[in-house]
């Protein structure tokens, strides 16, 4: 019986050496999810924009229970802050750093704590009856525990975001 010649695996040069980049990269599966909610604030776009530079605003938008140690530049623009989040009776301290800012239109933060990281983005657009306010939270698991409990964390974020955004918008007209 004659032996059949089996070709070497892809990337194998046949000399025992493997060609660089010949195998697909392994990318760990990290649970992540994106949540969005849009509402209308019954105030002018300038008022909504000004509120985004106030640290306490970010306590109302969702995912943050308390803001502390804000950094505000000489022009009064919010440039970062620390925050607390309480989940399952445990307090997590996190930090928000600038991601993207388009004056009068968009403000976005990189957020992270020991278990979660992601971005929080608020986009605003003037309309006839006030200002459209769209909030998007992109989050991914960072720690071992959050990976196991990510579905619970994601459900809490997803369920809470619409109410938080609606209450933020309603609070601007008071």
N, C-alpha and C positions, 0 to 999 in steps of 0.2 A: 504494500500500500504506500502510495506516495504522500508525503506531508504537504499540506496546503500552506502556502506562504501567506501569513496574515500581515497586512500593512501595519507599520508602527502607528501609535496613537497620534492624533493631530498635534503638531508642534514638536514631535520627537523626530530628530534628524536621523535616527537609525544608528547613531554612534553612542547612544546612552546620554547624550546631552539634549536638554529641552530648549527649544527656541524661546527667547524672551517674549513675554506677552502672548504666549500661545494658549494659555488656559484662561477661561473667563475668571474675572475677579469675583471673589466671594464678598457679597454685601450682606451684612447681618440684617435680618428682618427686625426693624424697630417699629413698634406700633405707633401710628400717627393718625391724626384726623384733623379735618378743617371744618369750622363752623362759621356761619355767616348769618347776619340778621340786618335788615334794613327797615328804617322807620322814618317818619317825618317829624322834625322839630318845628313848632309854630313860631320860629324866630328867624331873624336874618342870619345869613351865613357868617357874617362877621362876629356875631355873638357866639355861635357854635365854635368857630375857630379860636376865639379868645379863651373859651373854656378849656380847650385842649392843652393850653399851657399852664393850667392850674393843677397842681399835684392831686388835689382831692377829687378831681374829675375822674381820674383813673381808678378810684375806689368804686365808682358808680358804673363803670363800663363792663365789668365782669372779670372773674378770675383773680381779683385782688380784694383782700379784706381791709388792708390798711397800707397807706403809702407813708414812707418816712425817708429822711435824708435826701430830699430832692436837690438836684443841681439845676440852678437857673442862671442863665448867662446875663450879661450886662443889659441886653435888650429885652429882658423879661421872658425869654423863651425857655421852656422846660427842656433840659438836656439829659435827664436821667433821674432815676430814683430807685430806692430799695422798697420792697413790699413784703407783706405777710399774706399768706394764704393758709386757711385752716381747712384740712380735709381729714375726715374720719377721726376727728378729735386731736389731730396732730398739727402743729404749727410748722409751716415751711417758710423760710426766709429766701427771698429771691431778689434779683436785680433786673432792671430794665435799662437798656442802652439804646441809643438812636439807631434805627435801621434805615428809614427813609423819611424825608420831609419835603413836601411841596407846599410852600406857603399858601395858606388859604384854601387848600384842597385835600391834602393827605398828610397824616402823621402815623408813623409806624415804629414800633419798638421791638427789639430782640428781647425776649424774656427768658429767664431760666432760674430754676432752683435746683435742689438736689435730685428731684425726681422727673421734672418736666422742663422742656425747652421749646421755643417756638417764636412766633411773631404775633403781635396784636396790631391791627391796622384799622384806622378810622379814615374813611373817605367821605367828604361832604360835597354837596352840589346844590346850588341855589335852584329853587323852583318857585312857581307862582305862589303857592300856599305856605312857603317856609323854606326849610332846608332838608334835603335828603341826607340821612346819616346812615352809612353802611359800616358795620363793624365785622371784621373777619379775624378769627382766632385760628392759627395753625399751631398745633401742639404735637409733640412726639415724646415718647417715653425716653427717659434718660437713665434712670436707675433700675436696679433689679426688681425692687418692690413695685415700682410704677409699671414695669413691664407686665407683671402678673396681674396687677389691679387696673391696668389701663382701661378696660371696658367700663369699669365703674366710674373712673375719673372722667372718661370721655362722656359718659351719659350725664354726669352732674354738670359738666361744662355745657353740653348741648342743651340740656333742659333749662339751665339758668340764663343763658345768653339773651334770648329774646326778651325776657322780663327785664333784665338789667339794662339793655339798650333802650327799650321803651320807657323805662323810668328815668334814665338819663335824659332822653329827649324831652319828656314831660317836665322834668325839673328845670330845664332851661327857660321855660315860659313862665315860671313863677316870679 
